[in-house]
Amino acid sequence: MYAVVSSGGKQYRVEAGSTLTLERLDGEPGASFTFDRVLLIGDGDDVTVGTPVVAGASVTATVLGEALGPKLVIFKFKQKVKYRRRTGHRQHLTSVRIDTINTAAPKRATARRATTKASEAAEADIEAAPEPKARRAPRARKAPTSGSAAKAEEKK
């Protein structure tokens, strides 16, 4: 079984027992963390896709520790004016181990009942809507009487 979770603006495919390095999370090493934004759950051929998230699904993980990412060098340069700036950045990262993927099967009878009520309400709105107004026929164009357009037609 696998899941796709969203954390820090990125999406990660996770499985139970796998380790994951992602942007910094609040939590001490050894603490439990729950990902509520589960976008997809796959179990063999059965795939559940959320709209935008899978209702009732969560992924539980254990925080392993924190680390710094690779050093990135930012170098700004403008030629002929002696402008040079060198700065750097290291992202704070958290390493987690995925423990369990919790799924909550949606109640299909309730979902069907809700959609039928919604479709009945939509049909009632369509029946109660007023008739659209008829369009007016386009007006015929008049022949030019004066100006440059009239002089152009006289020359023809």
Secondary structure as UniProt FT lines:
FT   STRAND          2..7
FT   TURN            8..9
FT   STRAND          10..15
FT   TURN            16..17
FT   STRAND          19..23
FT   TURN            29..30
FT   STRAND          32..35
FT   STRAND          38..43
FT   TURN            44..45
FT   STRAND          46..49
FT   TURN            55..56
FT   STRAND          58..68
FT   STRAND          72..78
FT   TURN            79..82
FT   STRAND          83..89
FT   STRAND          92..102
FT   HELIX           108..128
FT   HELIX           148..155
//
